[in-house]
């Protein structure tokens, strides 16, 4: 250090300060540098946070939009399935299933289909409760009201057996047609409100390629779409 005669104003302008002994210290005050460093670090952190916030603004809406799109596709697939079920169009329903489920899917003959179609049209209603999507799997919560035709199918099968005793040479198509007649007669004479039931169940789906497919035909799905005649058919065999 050397002793010089700078004025106080010149010292302040040149960011220099005088020690207690009167010597001019040419280095910048450590405290000022420390504050400036902290300010710079804080500024960098705020800039980083702001950039992250901007990035999230672009990513989150895109993710939400994709999730909404998938939910919409799952719901549409379920609505199609339930509408085809109400109209009892087995081929249309099967087209919405995975190949594995489609192979196991049982449907009635043409004559019985016409009776179930009439029963479902008169009685079946449904409401989508909830759609849940998790990756390539989804499930849809549905509440449905349907006509429980279990008993009339059993009664019609008993009538068919009595008829068959005198018509052993009939064809399978003729037997199906006669069974349909018995079913239609039993349905027409029944008190429909006494046979109506409601059930809440899940419809499982899986994404196959770019499309969502029914991944299982549950008992409740059969029950609602066949007026519970599928269960009666299985039990009577």
ABEGO torsion letter per residue (X at the ends): XBBBABBAAAAAAAGBBBBAAGBBBABBBAAAAAAAAAAAAAAAAAAAAAAAAAAAAAAAAAAAAAAAAAAAAAAAAAAAAAAAAAAGBAAAAAAABBAAAAAABBBBBAAAAAAAAAAAAAABBBBBABBBBBEABBBBBBBBBBBBAAAAAAAAAAAAAAAAAABAABBAAAAAAAAAAAAAAAAAABBAAAABBBBBBBBBBBBBEABBBBABBBAAAAAAAAGGAAAAAAAAX
